[in-house]
Amino acid sequence: MYDQNHLARAITSGSDGRHDAPFLINGQTEAETTYGQFWANAERMAAALVALGLRPGYRVAVQAQKAPEMLELYVGTVLAGGVFLPLNTAYTADEIAYFLDDASPHVFVCDPAQVDGLSPVAQQANVTRILTLGAGGDGALIDQRDAQSTGFKAIPRGPRDLAAILYTSGTTGRSKGAMLTHRALASNSMTLCDYWRFSNRDVLIHALPIYHTHGLFVATNVTMIAGGAAIFLPSFDADAIIEAMPSATALMGVPTFYTRLLKDPRLTEASRNMRLFVSGSAPLLAETHAQWSEVTGHAILERYGMTETNMNTSNPYDGARRAGTVGLALPGVEVKVCEPETGAVLPEGQIGVLEVRGDNVFAGYWGMPDKTAEELRPDGWFITGDLAMIDAEGYVTIVGRSKDLIITGGFNVYPKEVEAVIDDLPGVEESAVIGVPHDDFGEAVVAVVVAESGAALDEASVLSGLAGRLAKFKQPKCVVVVEALPRNTMGKVQKNVMRQIYAGVLGK
């Protein structure tokens, strides 16, 4: 029976009595990890963390390559009563410094190849223990794990206790730590497992990263709750996914997955055994939806979620999966469209700010009570900042964002953070960063830059100045040098005008 009050109990439910069943299948070697093997190692991880001084509520931060051992660390942290804090592998040392300073983790785990550069950062942030974890399952963390015994019993936690913190972009450019409770993660994963008809007969192709909601709390949790298996790929690889499809039943991906797979002539035949294709993390073009249906005979199921809420809506498993919409409110989730200034609920068909409420909603932003109060109402409604409309049948369409957040390849980029780094470069007077349509990534980052008088500034000099200072996905794909930024009569930069001007700057 599912238990939404303790995440560990929820995700173990599907494998009870099935310890010999496969959980992870290495997509490169086909080696299998059974549930019994995985849980034994997760228990050892939990025991190791406790031996290292971890107490309930302490944070465990990790920046490491995708590997089964990182999932063991995630589950082990939850079993030990800790709070799991995964960090994007593309983050630079400067970016990692901010997260460690802000979250004050007890343990920081990083790739062995990065330990020399990140250890001083972690020490400066007063992290108690620094351990390593390599993609090949090596490192000091594994030594700590293997010194422990199995049989660790989950530390009691309540539904409102934190299970994870995920950082998301902030309106000032400062990242915010979304506090995710046991109930929020367990209830949402349980709902998705039922809504998308996952069972222990399913085999999911897992090609997503495991440092954000989609790959960790959707793909992994749903698989574990169902007791199914996952073909575990280190990253997106069209050949590997095509080869895996005949042995699989489901794929979760970002729109980029689907646009690239459509270019493979083997797709029609390879997808015959599949039952479900899910897309999220960025808008799916209606054109991609139609092409996929024509080539495979499957309608992609698009859903909508956020770091702060996990999944809020989904096109139905049975019923019309409408291109251009993100479907209906999930069971247990309420949605409404409101007037931005007053918060008044708007009639169906009108565009306003989408608000959501349910057990899936986060507990607030770590160390930011004022920001929490701005976006999370006392009655539980979360103001998403996304502009949307709801039709007469309850289908939600996201029409834009009230903030300038860019979503490129499923990753969030907040322009102000990029602008701050660009503005600090020699010869730059000011900059504006926007997102423009991109066939592969959904949106691409474009920087429009004004040079200081007399400065010799071009695209190459800006891009070289950003190298190593920002994660690659945050770096502009194009830099345009102009004499002045467009402004309105109040002097505010008109990014909406810029998005129109530069919509085709990357070509097709």
C-alpha positions as CSV (number, residue, x, y, z in Angstrom):
1,M,0.0,0.0,0.0
2,Y,1.3,3.4,-0.9
3,D,2.4,5.8,1.9
4,Q,2.5,9.4,1.0
5,N,3.8,10.5,4.4
6,H,7.3,9.0,4.0
7,L,8.9,9.0,0.6
8,A,11.1,6.0,1.3
9,R,8.0,3.8,2.1
10,A,6.3,5.0,-1.1
11,I,9.1,4.2,-3.4
12,T,9.8,0.8,-1.8
13,S,6.2,-0.4,-2.1
14,G,6.4,-1.6,-5.7
15,S,9.3,-3.9,-5.1
16,D,8.1,-5.5,-1.9
17,G,8.6,-9.3,-2.2
18,R,10.3,-8.8,-5.7
19,H,13.9,-8.4,-4.7
20,D,15.1,-10.5,-7.7
21,A,13.2,-8.3,-10.2
22,P,15.4,-6.0,-12.3
23,F,15.4,-2.3,-11.5
24,L,18.2,-0.8,-13.5
25,I,19.5,-2.1,-16.8
26,N,22.7,-0.6,-18.0
27,G,21.9,0.7,-21.5
28,Q,25.5,0.2,-22.6
29,T,26.4,-3.2,-21.2
30,E,22.9,-4.6,-20.4
31,A,24.1,-5.6,-16.9
32,E,21.1,-5.7,-14.5
33,T,20.8,-4.3,-10.9
34,T,18.0,-6.0,-9.1
35,Y,15.8,-4.3,-6.6
36,G,17.4,-6.4,-3.8
37,Q,20.9,-5.3,-4.8
38,F,19.8,-1.6,-5.1
39,W,18.0,-1.4,-1.8
40,A,20.9,-3.2,0.0
41,N,23.3,-0.6,-1.3
42,A,20.9,2.3,-0.5
43,E,20.7,1.0,3.1
44,R,24.5,0.9,3.3
45,M,24.5,4.5,2.0
46,A,22.1,5.5,4.7
47,A,24.2,3.8,7.4
48,A,27.4,5.5,6.0
49,L,25.7,9.0,6.1
50,V,24.7,8.5,9.7
51,A,28.2,7.3,10.5
52,L,29.4,10.5,9.0
53,G,27.3,12.5,11.4
54,L,24.2,13.1,9.3
55,R,21.1,13.9,11.3
56,P,17.5,14.3,10.3
57,G,17.1,17.5,8.3
58,Y,20.8,17.8,7.4
59,R,21.4,18.4,3.7
60,V,23.4,16.2,1.4
61,A,24.6,18.1,-1.7
62,V,25.9,16.2,-4.8
63,Q,27.4,17.2,-8.1
64,A,28.3,13.9,-9.8
65,Q,27.8,12.1,-13.1
66,K,24.7,10.0,-13.7
67,A,25.2,6.6,-12.2
68,P,23.2,4.0,-10.2
69,E,25.3,4.9,-7.2
70,M,23.9,8.5,-7.3
71,L,20.4,7.0,-7.0
72,E,21.6,4.9,-4.1
73,L,22.8,8.1,-2.5
74,Y,19.4,9.8,-3.1
75,V,17.4,6.9,-1.5
76,G,20.0,6.5,1.2
77,T,19.7,10.2,2.1
78,V,15.9,9.8,2.4
79,L,16.2,6.7,4.5
80,A,18.6,8.5,6.8
81,G,16.2,11.4,7.3
82,G,18.4,13.8,5.3
83,V,17.5,16.3,2.6
84,F,18.8,15.5,-0.9
85,L,20.3,18.4,-2.9
86,P,21.3,17.4,-6.4
87,L,23.2,20.0,-8.5
88,N,23.5,20.3,-12.2
89,T,26.8,18.8,-13.5
90,A,27.3,21.8,-15.7
91,Y,27.6,24.3,-12.8
92,T,31.0,26.0,-12.4
93,A,32.9,26.3,-9.1
94,D,31.6,29.8,-8.7
95,E,28.0,28.6,-9.1
96,I,28.6,25.7,-6.7
97,A,30.0,28.1,-4.1
98,Y,26.6,29.9,-4.0
99,F,24.6,26.7,-3.5
100,L,26.9,25.4,-0.7
101,D,26.9,28.8,1.0
102,D,23.1,29.0,0.8
103,A,22.1,25.4,1.8
104,S,24.9,24.7,4.3
105,P,25.1,20.9,3.6
106,H,26.7,18.5,6.0
107,V,28.0,16.4,3.2
108,F,29.1,17.4,-0.3
109,V,29.7,14.7,-2.9
110,C,31.5,15.5,-6.2
111,D,33.2,13.8,-9.1
112,P,36.8,12.6,-8.4
113,A,38.0,14.7,-11.3
114,Q,36.5,17.8,-9.8
115,V,37.5,17.4,-6.2
116,D,40.7,19.5,-6.3
117,G,38.8,22.5,-7.7
118,L,35.7,22.1,-5.5
119,S,37.2,21.1,-2.2
120,P,38.3,24.7,-1.4
121,V,34.8,25.9,-2.3
122,A,33.2,23.4,0.0
123,Q,35.7,24.2,2.8
124,Q,34.9,27.9,2.5
125,A,31.2,27.0,2.9
126,N,32.1,25.0,6.1
127,V,30.9,21.7,4.6
128,T,31.7,19.0,7.2
129,R,32.5,16.1,4.9
130,I,33.6,16.1,1.2
131,L,33.4,12.8,-0.6
132,T,33.8,11.6,-4.2
133,L,31.6,9.6,-6.5
134,G,32.7,8.6,-10.1
135,A,30.5,7.6,-13.0
136,G,32.1,4.2,-12.8
137,G,30.9,3.6,-9.3
138,D,34.2,4.5,-7.6
139,G,35.2,7.1,-5.1
140,A,35.4,7.7,-1.3
141,L,31.6,7.6,-1.0
142,I,31.6,4.0,-2.2
143,D,34.3,3.1,0.2
144,Q,32.2,4.5,3.0
145,R,29.1,2.6,1.7
146,D,30.9,-0.7,1.5
147,A,32.1,-0.5,5.1
148,Q,28.5,-0.7,6.3
149,S,26.0,-3.5,6.7
150,T,22.5,-3.8,5.2
151,G,19.3,-3.7,7.2
152,F,19.2,0.1,7.9
153,K,15.6,1.0,8.9
154,A,14.2,4.3,7.7
155,I,14.4,7.2,10.1
156,P,10.8,8.3,11.0
157,R,9.8,11.4,9.1
158,G,6.5,13.3,8.8
159,P,4.6,14.4,5.7
160,R,5.8,18.0,6.1
161,D,9.5,17.2,6.7
162,L,11.8,18.0,3.9
163,A,13.1,15.2,1.6
164,A,14.8,17.4,-1.0
165,I,15.8,20.9,-2.1
166,L,16.0,21.8,-5.7
167,Y,17.3,25.2,-6.8
168,T,15.3,27.2,-9.4
169,S,15.7,30.6,-10.9
170,G,14.7,33.7,-8.9
171,T,13.2,37.0,-10.0
172,T,16.4,38.9,-8.9
173,G,18.7,36.4,-10.6
174,R,19.5,34.7,-7.3
175,S,18.6,31.0,-7.4
176,K,16.0,29.9,-4.9
177,G,16.0,26.5,-3.1
178,A,12.5,24.9,-3.4
179,M,11.8,22.9,-0.3
180,L,10.1,19.6,-1.2
181,T,8.4,17.6,1.5
182,H,8.0,13.8,1.8
183,R,4.2,14.3,1.1
184,A,4.8,16.5,-2.0
185,L,7.2,14.0,-3.7
186,A,5.5,10.8,-2.6
187,S,1.9,11.9,-3.4
188,N,2.8,13.3,-6.9
189,S,4.8,10.2,-7.9
190,M,2.0,8.0,-6.8
191,T,-0.5,10.0,-8.8
192,L,1.6,9.9,-11.9
193,C,2.1,6.1,-11.5
194,D,-1.6,5.6,-11.5
195,Y,-2.5,8.3,-14.1
196,W,0.0,7.0,-16.7
197,R,-0.8,3.3,-16.0
198,F,2.7,2.3,-14.9
199,S,3.1,-1.3,-13.6
200,N,5.8,-3.8,-12.8
201,R,5.7,-4.8,-16.4
202,D,6.9,-1.5,-17.6
203,V,10.5,-0.8,-18.8
204,L,11.3,2.9,-19.0
205,I,14.0,4.3,-21.2
206,H,15.8,6.6,-18.7
207,A,18.0,9.1,-20.7
208,L,17.3,12.2,-18.5
209,P,19.7,13.7,-16.0
210,I,19.0,12.9,-12.4
211,Y,19.6,16.3,-10.8
212,H,16.2,17.8,-11.5
213,T,12.5,17.0,-11.1
214,H,11.9,15.3,-14.4
215,G,14.6,12.7,-14.3
216,L,14.7,12.1,-10.5
217,F,11.3,12.7,-9.0
218,V,9.2,11.7,-12.1
219,A,11.1,9.1,-14.0
220,T,12.9,7.4,-11.2
221,N,10.2,7.6,-8.5
222,V,7.4,6.5,-10.8
223,T,9.5,3.5,-11.9
224,M,10.3,2.5,-8.3
225,I,6.7,2.9,-7.1
226,A,5.5,0.7,-10.0
227,G,8.2,-1.8,-9.4
228,G,9.2,-1.6,-13.1
229,A,12.6,-1.5,-14.7
230,A,14.6,1.3,-16.3
231,I,17.1,1.1,-19.1
232,F,19.6,3.5,-17.6
233,L,21.5,5.6,-20.2
234,P,24.1,8.2,-19.2
235,S,22.5,10.9,-21.4
236,F,20.5,11.3,-24.5
237,D,21.8,9.2,-27.4
238,A,19.4,8.7,-30.3
239,D,21.1,5.4,-31.4
240,A,20.9,4.0,-27.9
241,I,17.3,5.0,-27.5
242,I,16.3,3.5,-30.8
243,E,18.1,0.3,-29.9
244,A,16.4,0.1,-26.5
245,M,12.8,0.7,-27.8
246,P,12.0,-2.9,-28.8
247,S,12.8,-4.0,-25.2
248,A,11.0,-1.0,-23.5
249,T,7.5,0.3,-23.0
250,A,7.9,4.0,-22.1
251,L,10.1,7.0,-22.7
252,M,10.1,10.3,-20.8
253,G,11.9,13.1,-22.5
254,V,12.2,16.8,-23.3
255,P,11.0,18.1,-26.7
256,T,14.6,17.9,-28.0
257,F,14.5,14.1,-27.6
258,Y,11.6,13.9,-30.0
259,T,12.8,16.3,-32.6
260,R,16.1,14.4,-32.8
261,L,14.5,11.0,-32.9
262,L,12.2,12.0,-35.7
263,K,15.3,12.3,-37.9
264,D,16.0,8.6,-37.5
265,P,14.5,6.4,-40.2
266,R,14.4,3.4,-37.8
267,L,11.9,5.1,-35.5
268,T,8.7,3.7,-37.0
269,E,9.8,0.1,-36.6
270,A,11.6,0.5,-33.3
271,S,8.6,2.2,-31.6
272,R,6.1,-0.6,-32.2
273,N,6.5,-2.2,-28.8
274,M,6.2,1.1,-26.9
275,R,3.0,2.2,-25.1
276,L,3.8,5.7,-23.8
277,F,5.9,8.7,-24.8
278,V,5.9,11.6,-22.2
279,S,7.2,15.1,-22.9
280,G,7.8,17.9,-20.5
281,S,10.3,20.5,-19.1
282,A,9.7,22.8,-22.1
283,P,6.9,23.5,-24.6
284,L,6.4,20.8,-27.3
285,L,5.6,22.3,-30.7
286,A,2.3,21.2,-32.2
287,E,4.3,20.4,-35.4
288,T,6.4,17.9,-33.5
289,H,3.3,16.3,-31.9
290,A,1.8,15.8,-35.4
291,Q,5.0,14.4,-36.9
292,W,5.5,12.0,-34.1
293,S,1.9,10.7,-34.4
294,E,2.3,10.3,-38.2
295,V,5.6,8.4,-37.9
296,T,5.0,6.2,-34.9
297,G,1.2,6.1,-34.5
298,H,1.6,7.3,-30.9
299,A,0.4,10.6,-29.6
300,I,3.0,12.2,-27.3
301,L,1.6,12.8,-23.8
302,E,2.6,16.3,-22.8
303,R,2.4,17.4,-19.1
304,Y,3.3,20.5,-17.1
305,G,5.2,20.8,-13.9
306,M,7.6,23.0,-12.0
307,T,10.5,22.6,-9.7
308,E,8.3,23.9,-6.9
309,T,5.3,21.6,-7.6
310,N,6.5,18.6,-9.6
311,M,3.7,17.8,-12.0
312,N,0.5,19.8,-12.0
313,T,-1.3,18.8,-15.2
314,S,-1.2,16.1,-17.8
315,N,-2.9,15.2,-21.0
316,P,-5.0,12.1,-20.3
317,Y,-3.8,8.5,-20.8
318,D,-7.2,7.6,-22.2
319,G,-8.7,10.5,-24.1
320,A,-7.6,13.3,-26.3
321,R,-4.0,14.3,-26.0
322,R,-4.3,17.8,-27.5
323,A,-1.3,19.3,-29.1
324,G,-0.4,22.7,-27.8
325,T,-2.0,22.0,-24.4
326,V,-0.6,20.5,-21.2
327,G,-3.8,18.7,-20.4
328,L,-6.0,18.5,-17.4
329,A,-5.3,19.1,-13.7
330,L,-4.0,15.9,-12.1
331,P,-6.1,14.2,-9.5
332,G,-5.6,16.0,-6.2
333,V,-4.3,19.1,-7.9
334,E,-6.4,22.3,-8.3
335,V,-5.7,24.9,-11.0
336,K,-7.1,28.3,-11.7
337,V,-6.3,31.3,-13.9
338,C,-6.2,34.7,-12.1
339,E,-5.9,38.4,-12.9
340,P,-2.2,39.2,-12.2
341,E,-2.7,42.3,-10.2
342,T,-5.8,41.4,-8.1
343,G,-5.6,37.6,-7.9
344,A,-9.3,37.5,-9.0
345,V,-10.3,34.2,-10.7
346,L,-10.8,34.7,-14.5
347,P,-13.5,33.0,-16.5
348,E,-12.7,30.1,-18.8
349,G,-10.9,31.0,-22.0
350,Q,-9.3,34.2,-20.6
351,I,-5.5,34.5,-20.1
352,G,-4.0,35.2,-16.7
353,V,-1.5,33.8,-14.2
354,L,-1.9,30.2,-13.4
355,E,-2.1,29.2,-9.8
356,V,-2.0,25.6,-8.4
357,R,-2.8,24.0,-5.1
358,G,-2.4,20.4,-3.8
359,D,-0.2,18.1,-1.8
360,N,2.4,18.3,-4.6
361,V,3.2,22.0,-3.8
362,F,6.5,22.8,-2.1
363,A,6.9,24.2,1.4
364,G,8.6,27.4,0.4
365,Y,12.0,28.7,-0.5
366,W,15.0,27.8,1.6
367,G,16.0,30.8,3.8
368,M,13.7,33.2,1.8
369,P,10.5,33.8,3.9
370,D,9.7,37.1,2.0
371,K,10.0,35.4,-1.4
372,T,7.9,32.5,-0.2
373,A,5.2,34.9,1.0
374,E,5.1,36.6,-2.4
375,E,4.5,33.4,-4.4
376,L,2.8,31.0,-1.9
377,R,-0.5,32.2,-0.6
378,P,-1.6,31.4,3.0
379,D,-4.4,29.2,1.7
380,G,-1.9,27.0,-0.2
381,W,-2.2,28.4,-3.7
382,F,1.1,28.8,-5.5
383,I,1.5,31.6,-8.1
384,T,3.4,29.9,-10.9
385,G,4.2,33.0,-12.9
386,D,3.1,31.3,-16.1
387,L,0.4,32.8,-18.2
388,A,-2.3,30.3,-19.2
389,M,-5.9,29.8,-20.2
390,I,-8.2,27.0,-19.3
391,D,-10.9,25.9,-21.8
392,A,-14.4,24.6,-21.1
393,E,-13.2,21.0,-20.9
394,G,-10.5,21.9,-18.4
395,Y,-7.5,21.6,-20.8
396,V,-4.7,24.0,-19.8
397,T,-2.7,25.9,-22.4
398,I,0.4,27.7,-21.3
399,V,0.7,30.9,-23.5
400,G,3.8,32.5,-22.1
401,R,5.6,33.4,-18.9
402,S,5.1,36.5,-16.9
403,K,8.7,36.3,-16.0
404,D,11.5,36.3,-18.5
405,L,12.7,32.8,-17.7
406,I,14.2,30.9,-20.6
407,I,13.8,27.2,-20.9
408,T,16.4,25.7,-23.2
409,G,16.6,22.0,-23.7
410,G,14.6,21.5,-20.5
411,F,16.9,23.7,-18.4
412,N,15.9,27.0,-16.8
413,V,18.0,30.0,-17.5
414,Y,17.2,33.3,-15.8
415,P,18.4,36.2,-18.0
416,K,19.5,38.5,-15.1
417,E,22.1,36.0,-14.0
418,V,23.6,35.8,-17.5
419,E,23.4,39.6,-17.9
420,A,25.3,40.2,-14.7
421,V,28.2,38.2,-15.9
422,I,28.2,39.8,-19.4
423,D,28.0,43.3,-17.9
424,D,31.1,42.5,-15.9
425,L,33.1,41.9,-19.0
426,P,35.6,44.5,-20.3
427,G,34.1,46.8,-22.9
428,V,30.4,46.0,-22.1
429,E,28.1,48.9,-21.2
430,E,25.0,46.9,-20.8
431,S,23.2,43.8,-22.0
432,A,19.9,42.1,-22.3
433,V,19.4,38.3,-22.6
434,I,16.3,36.8,-24.2
435,G,15.1,33.5,-25.4
436,V,14.3,32.9,-29.1
437,P,12.6,29.9,-30.7
438,H,14.9,27.0,-31.5
439,D,13.8,23.9,-33.4
440,D,16.0,21.6,-31.2
441,F,16.1,23.2,-27.8
442,G,12.7,24.9,-27.7
443,E,14.4,28.2,-26.9
444,A,17.9,29.4,-27.3
445,V,19.7,32.0,-25.2
446,V,20.6,35.2,-27.2
447,A,22.5,38.1,-25.7
448,V,22.1,41.6,-27.1
449,V,25.0,43.7,-26.0
450,V,25.9,47.4,-26.0
451,A,29.6,48.2,-26.1
452,E,31.3,51.0,-24.2
453,S,32.3,54.0,-26.3
454,G,35.5,53.1,-28.2
455,A,35.5,49.5,-27.1
456,A,36.2,46.8,-29.7
457,L,33.5,44.3,-28.8
458,D,32.3,41.4,-30.9
459,E,30.5,38.0,-30.4
460,A,33.8,36.1,-30.0
461,S,35.1,38.3,-27.3
462,V,31.9,38.0,-25.3
463,L,31.6,34.3,-25.6
464,S,35.3,33.8,-24.7
465,G,34.7,36.0,-21.6
466,L,31.8,33.8,-20.5
467,A,33.7,30.5,-20.9
468,G,34.2,28.9,-17.5
469,R,32.0,31.4,-15.7
470,L,28.6,30.0,-16.6
471,A,27.3,26.5,-17.2
472,K,27.3,25.8,-20.9
473,F,23.5,25.7,-21.2
474,K,23.4,29.3,-19.9
475,Q,25.8,30.6,-22.4
476,P,24.4,32.5,-25.4
477,K,24.2,30.7,-28.7
478,C,24.4,34.1,-30.4
479,V,25.6,37.5,-29.3
480,V,24.4,40.6,-31.1
481,V,26.3,43.9,-30.6
482,V,24.0,47.0,-31.0
483,E,24.3,50.7,-30.4
484,A,21.3,50.8,-27.9
485,L,18.7,48.6,-26.3
486,P,15.0,49.3,-27.2
487,R,13.2,51.0,-24.3
488,N,9.7,52.3,-23.5
489,T,8.9,55.8,-22.3
490,M,9.7,54.8,-18.8
491,G,13.1,53.6,-19.7
492,K,12.4,49.9,-19.3
493,V,14.1,47.6,-21.7
494,Q,11.5,46.1,-24.1
495,K,12.4,42.4,-24.1
496,N,9.1,41.6,-25.9
497,V,10.2,43.8,-28.8
498,M,13.6,42.2,-28.8
499,R,12.2,38.7,-29.0
500,Q,10.3,39.8,-32.1
501,I,13.3,41.5,-33.7
502,Y,15.7,38.6,-33.1
503,A,13.3,35.7,-33.4
504,G,15.1,34.4,-36.5
505,V,18.6,35.4,-35.6
506,L,19.8,31.8,-35.5
507,G,18.2,30.8,-38.8
508,K,16.5,27.5,-39.4
